[in-house]
């Protein structure tokens, strides 16, 4: 029995109808891009900037699809769009640094998410110890990696990185992307 003595009827999936209260009905077309984006927008993600040092100078791009992959060996992954013009430069450098943005770094997220000729103009950074890729000032954490593998994943690439060095701030909150907007933890 559910609340107020109501009888809960199991569904074909084994859940009761009460478990779906407040949830939109199942969608029939999982290939609808707008629906797909809206549903996955319910999952909050951290915001990162992936950087590299190239012969022509530093490059970088904003990435929301970043994850830890393995502790032993230490591996991370991220998914740049196949249409990215920065990703090929990062790939060709052979190494990258993931910068985990702090809640007050929305300007960095926006700058690195839009096409620009020099995203680093007027921005302070230091070179990562292994790759020399930029560690942007004020980030919560950084992860310096070698490119360990790249696979196609639909309209993106899956990049596997072997961690060579890393560090973190002692305090602060991350910048989060949720339901199509930047958010801070409260």
Secondary structure, DSSP 8 states (H G I E B T S, - for coil): --GGG----B-TTS-BGGGGTTS----S-TT-HHHHHHHHTTS-EE-EEEEEEETTEEEEEEES-EEEEETTTTEEEE--BTT-TTHHHHHHHTEEEEEE-BTT-HHHHHHHHS--S-TTTT--EEE-TTT--EEETT-SEEEEEEEEEEEEETTEEEEEEEEEEEEE-SS--BEEEETTEEEE--
